[in-house]
Amino acid sequence: MSEGIKEIAQFDNNLIKSLEDFMESYKMVDVDQVYSNGTEFVPIFRVKQWLEYNNITNLQNQLQQKGKEIERLNKRWNELKTYINDMWLDDKGSVRRLQEFIKLLEKGE
């Protein structure tokens, strides 16, 4: 694992959730006022890590949501196939047409 990824993982472990928490944790102060009048600084590499961490977290959340949607659609698809199979016993003609339609759907047409 690269050093950058390890440090991004540390953000998650430290539970830094807000920008203010991040700035408080990683700021440096020019107390000797050599480069400024005592301004607080956050190193650029830390800001990049924060942005990468947020991007990774957002992508993980989106993947979880998409996974839930896929599960819901698969469940609905299985319910539809069960319904069609149950209809087979009632009316073979209409069921055949539905099964042909489902085959077209499965092919993506």
N, C-alpha and C positions, 0 to 999 in steps of 0.2 A: 504494500500500500504506500502510495507516495506521501510525502510530508504534507502537501497541501490538503489531501483527502483526510489525513489524520487530524489535522488542525480543524478542518470543517467539522469532523465528527465530534471534536471537543466542544464546538459551539452547542451541539445537540445535548451533550452530556452536561454542560454547564447551564442548560435551560435558559439561554439568553433569548428572550422572546421579543423584546422591544428595542427600537433603535436607541432609546435613552439608556437601557441596560447595557447595550453593546458599547456605546460611547463611554459610559462610566467605567466599564471593565477594561477597556483597551486604550484609554486616553493617556497622553503624556503631557506634562505641564513644563513649560520653559520657566522654571522657578528662578534661574539665574538671569533671566531676561536677556540672554545672549542673542536669540533669534527673533524674539518678539517681546511684547510687554506682559509676559506671563500668560499668554494664550494657551488654551488646551488644544492639543493636536491628537489626531488618530492617524496612525500610519496607513498609507494607501494600501499596502498588502492586506491589512486587517479589514479595510472596507471591502476589498475584492472578495475576501473570504466570506464576509457577511452577505454580500450579494449572491455568491455561489451557494451558500447555505440556504438562503431564502428560495433560490431557484430550485434547488434539489428538493426542498420541503414542499414547494408548490407542485412540482412534478409528481412526487409521491402521493400527495393528496388527490391529484387528478387521476392517477392510476387507480387508487382505491375506489374513487367514484365510478370510473369506467368499469372496473371489475364488478362492482355491485350492479351496475346497469346490465352488464353482460349476463350475470347470474339471473337477474329478473327476466331478461329476454329469453334465456334458455329455459327457464321454468315455464314461461308463457308458451314457448314453442312446444315443449313437451305436453303441456295441457291441451294444446290444439291438436297435436298428433293423437293423443288419447281420445279426445272428443271425436275425431274423424274415424278412428278405429272402432269406437262404440257405435257410430252411425252406420258402419258397414253392415251391421246386423239388421238395420231397419230398411235401408234403401240403397241397393247396390249401384244403381245408375248415378244418383247424385254424388255418392261417395267416390265413385271412379273419377268424376269430373273434379271433385275436390282434391283427390290424390294426385291427379295430373297437374293441378294448379300448384300443389305443394312441391312437386318435383321441379316445376319451373322456378319456384321461389328458391329451392335449395341450389339450383344451378346458377342463381343470380340473374335470371332473365326477367 
